């Protein structure tokens, strides 16, 4: 007799009468009792977050949901203009734009901090974190690499999200080594780089998520999860008050032919 195929999963299964998710009965145990942010954390971490962890995690999601007419939002709106029958295509177009300049900084910063912390003994004082930050920023500069999480195209002095997220993590007792190192980078980088840059919201989000113990290689996914809500809002607004055609015609009418030299 042939061996019956089976594929193990700790996420969910279903049959004719029940849906199981994370070992719980979806209808009886989760619906109306678990918030979406809490569930998203649980699905990835495979453990239910504490109320404090849920508050910090959902603060990150709110911080990353939207930032105005960014390239991701414009891509979604223009894709909707071209294919209004494809909400999924427009949403996907915006998400595909999440990379090293927008949204992806969340993961890049979390990874940079995690690798830096793994390279040395964990500091216990602000002075120790400052010294570790000096080494990390100096090495990045010598290698001609950007320090992820430093600088913002709009917020030149301070990203308003950064102190709020750090404050909430501190209130909840979840200001861990990644957030402490990120703040140390904020303190020491001017003496190394010769200029002062703000700690941006995407970077502090990556530090906070890493301190929650979430996998560094998935941090960009959380940024995209948050931005999906913002993009859906942009698409709803595009239906109500479209600007996509104006964006397209403005660029098109100002295009000029330049022969290759």
N, C-alpha and C positions, 0 to 999 in steps of 0.2 A: 504494500500500500504506500503511495507517495506521501511524503511528509507534507503536512498542511503548512502553507505559507503564513507567516505572521510578521508584523512590523511593529516593534515596540515604540511607544510614545508616552511621555509624561505630560503631554499637553491636553489632548482631548479625544474622545471617541463618541460615537452616537449609534443608536439602533432605532427601531421603529417607534419607540415610546419615550426614550430618554436621551439627553445630551449630558455627557460627563466632561467637565473641564477642570483640570488640575486636581483631579480626584474628588471633585465636588459635583453635586447635581446642579447643573446650570440654572434650571428653572426654580428649584426649591431653595438652594443654598446661596446663590450668587445674585440673581436678578433682583434689583431693588435693595440689595444689602451691601454691595461692593461697588465703589466708585470706579470709573474707567481708569483713572491714573493708578489707583491701587492695583487694579487687575493687570495693567500693562507691566508694572513692576513685578508682580507675582509670576506672570507668564515667563519673564526672562530669568529672574533670580531663582525661580522654583521654591520660593518661600514667601509667605505673606508679610508685607512690610509692617513695621510698627506705625502707629499714628504719627510719630515724629518723622520717620522716614517718608511717609506718604506726603506730609506737608512740604518737606524739602523737595521731593521729587516733583510734585505738582507745581511748586513754585518755578522750577526749572522749565516745565512744559509751558507755563504761562509766559515766562520770560522769552522763550524762543518762538512763540506762536506767529508773530508777525513783526515786521520792521518796515512797513510802508512799501513803496514801489521799488523793491529790490529786484534784481534780475530774475529771481525765481517767480515772483509775482507777475512780472511782465511777461515771462515765458508762458505762464499759465493763461494769462489773459489773451495773448496773441494766438496761442494754440486754440483757445475757445473761439476766437474770431474766425480762424480758418476752418475749424471743424466743430460747430456748435452742437452737433449731434453726439459729441464725444466728451462728456464731462470727465470720464476716466482718463482720456488722453491728455486733456488740459491739466488735470491734477498731476498726472505722471510727469508731464513736461516740467512743471515747477519743481517737483521732487528730484528730478534728474539733475537739476542745476545746483543741488547741494554739494559743494566741494570745498576746496582749500581756502577759498575767499569768503564764502557764505555758507553757514551752517556746519560745514565740515570741521571748522576750527574747534568745535566742541570736542570731537574725538582727537584731533591733533594735539590740543592742549592737554587733555587727559593722558594721552600716551606720553607726551614729553615729560609731564610731571611724574608719571609712574616710573618711567625709565630712569629719571634723575634720582628718585627716591630709592630705586633698587640698586643704584651704583654706590651707595654710601650707607653708613650707619645712620639710623633714623635719629634726627635731631630731637632734642627735648626742650629747647629754648628758642626764642625768636632770633637770638644771635646765631645760634646754630643753623637755623633755616636760612638766615641771611647769607651765611658763608657758603652753604650749599647752593643757594641761588646765584651767588657771584660766580662760582665755578661753572654752573650750567649756562649762564648767559655769556660768560667769557668764551667758553668752548663753542657755543653756537655762533658767536660773532667771528671767531677765528675760522670756522668752517663756512662762513658766509651764508648761514641759514637764519631765517627769521625765527624769533621766539614766538610760538603760537600763543594767541591770547593777548598780545600787546598791540595796542592801536585800534582805531576804528575810523571808518571813512566819514562819519557824521559827528560822533562824540569825540571831540579833540582833547577835552580836558578830563571828563569823567563820564563813563557810561552809567546812566542812572540805575541800571539794573544791578550793577555789581555790588554796591554797599547793601542793598536790600537783601540780595540772596545770601551774602556772607552773614548779615545780621540774623536772618532766619535760621540758617544752619547753626549759628552760635547759640541762639535761643533754645534750639532743640537738642543741644549737646552733640551736634554732628559736624562740627568744624574740625575735620581731620587733617592728616598730614598733607594731602593734596591742596586743600584750600590754604593751609598755612604756608606752604611753599609758594603757591601762586601769589599770595600777598607779599611774601619776601621778594619775589621777582619784581613786584611793583615798587618796592622800597629801594632796591639796589641797582636796577637797570640804568637809571640816569647816569650814574658814575662810570658805567662801562660803555654805554652806547652814545653818551654825550647829548642826549635829549630825553625828554620825559614823555612817555606814552601812557594812555589810560589802559587799565585792565578791562578788556571788553566782556560783554555779557555772555557771548558764546564760550569764551575761555573759562569764566568763572562757573558756568554751567557744567563744563567738562570736569572741572575740579570737584564740584559738589557731587556729581554723579559717581566719580571715581571713589570719593569718600563714602558713598553709600554701598560700595562693594560691587557695583555693577561692572560687567566685563568691558574693559577699555575698547576692545575691538568692535563693540556694538554701540558705542556712544553716539556715533553719527546717526544711527537708527532712531535714537530717542529724539534727536534734533529734528529729524524728518517727521517723526510722529507728531511732534508739536506743530511744525510748520504746515502739515497737512490741514490742520484746522484753520490756520490763517489763509491758506490758498483757497480752501472751500469758501471762506468769507469773501475773498477777492472775486471768485467766480460768481457768487451770488450777487455781489455788487455790479459785476460786469453785465449780468442779466438786467439789473434794474437801471443802471446808469453807465452804459458802455463807454469806454475810452479807447478800446483796442484799435478801432479804425482810425482815431486821431493819432495814436502813436505810430501806426503803420504809415499813414499818409504824410505825417510830418517828416519821418525819415526818408520816405520815398521821394517827396518833393524837394528835398535838400540834398539828394544824391547827385554827384557829379562824376563824370567819366575822367579818369586819370590814367593815361597810357603808361605802361611799365617803362621805366627808364633803363 
